């Protein structure tokens, strides 16, 4: 498997330091929202011509890594 996570970059000068794709101004969260809304990979690639299919796969891999936590604790709202 390719190391797709290299495509996810964090730069404080781009999108306020949010994780983006290859330093472009496409935040990971935006691509996840598009996928969550039902858009297909091909539809996203048609709308954002400078993105590649591996970029979308990298976003999914990044999100998967973020969700791998050992435990979750409830925090009381104060």
MARLO-378142 format. One line per field, with one value per residue (C-alpha): residue number from 1; z, x, y. Coordinates in Angstrom, 3 decimals. Layout:
volo (NUM|...)
zz (Z|...)
xx (X|...)
yy (Y|...)
END
This chain:
volo (1|2|3|4|5|6|7|8|9|10|11|12|13|14|15|16|17|18|19|20|21|22|23|24|25|26|27|28|29|30|31|32|33|34|35|36|37|38|39|40|41|42|43|44|45|46|47|48|49|50|51|52|53|54|55|56|57|58|59|60|61|62|63|64|65|66|67|68|69|70|71|72|73|74|75|76|77|78)
zz (0.000|-0.870|1.921|1.156|4.403|2.873|0.814|3.970|5.028|7.897|7.425|9.735|6.718|4.823|5.996|9.541|10.061|9.290|7.571|3.800|0.689|-0.678|0.612|-1.560|-0.010|0.265|3.935|4.796|6.507|3.286|1.316|4.126|4.058|0.298|0.639|3.542|1.442|-1.068|-3.721|-5.455|-5.965|-9.647|-8.902|-6.529|-9.049|-11.760|-9.544|-8.248|-11.217|-9.332|-6.991|-7.681|-6.628|-4.256|-2.502|-1.637|-0.478|1.673|3.296|4.169|5.520|7.606|9.049|9.849|11.758|13.739|14.790|16.180|19.850|22.793|24.897|25.043|28.239|28.842|29.849|32.072|30.785|33.403)
xx (0.000|1.245|2.040|-0.879|-0.549|2.371|-0.268|-1.792|0.102|-0.198|1.123|0.181|0.176|-2.429|-6.051|-5.132|-3.029|-5.806|-4.729|-4.913|-4.186|-0.650|-0.456|-3.377|-6.216|-8.433|-8.907|-9.331|-12.621|-14.056|-13.377|-14.889|-17.996|-18.301|-18.024|-20.474|-22.966|-22.975|-20.594|-18.564|-14.809|-15.376|-17.754|-15.226|-12.416|-14.568|-15.319|-11.739|-9.485|-6.191|-7.111|-6.197|-7.912|-5.006|-5.759|-9.257|-7.867|-5.351|-8.166|-9.986|-6.819|-6.097|-9.620|-9.276|-6.056|-7.689|-10.544|-8.240|-8.279|-7.779|-10.584|-13.053|-13.965|-17.082|-16.271|-18.776|-19.824|-19.178)
yy (0.000|3.456|5.857|8.118|10.053|11.980|13.780|15.313|18.415|20.869|24.384|27.231|29.563|27.520|27.228|28.291|25.164|22.703|19.482|19.967|17.968|18.451|22.007|23.017|24.936|21.870|20.991|17.328|18.151|19.626|16.443|14.364|16.573|16.120|12.345|12.377|14.309|11.491|12.780|10.098|10.212|10.947|13.833|15.394|14.949|16.548|19.560|19.994|19.280|19.647|16.775|13.156|9.953|9.210|12.527|11.300|7.959|9.847|11.831|8.616|7.024|10.146|10.137|6.450|7.074|9.894|7.643|4.962|5.858|3.543|4.934|7.772|9.586|11.608|15.160|16.937|20.331|22.935)
END
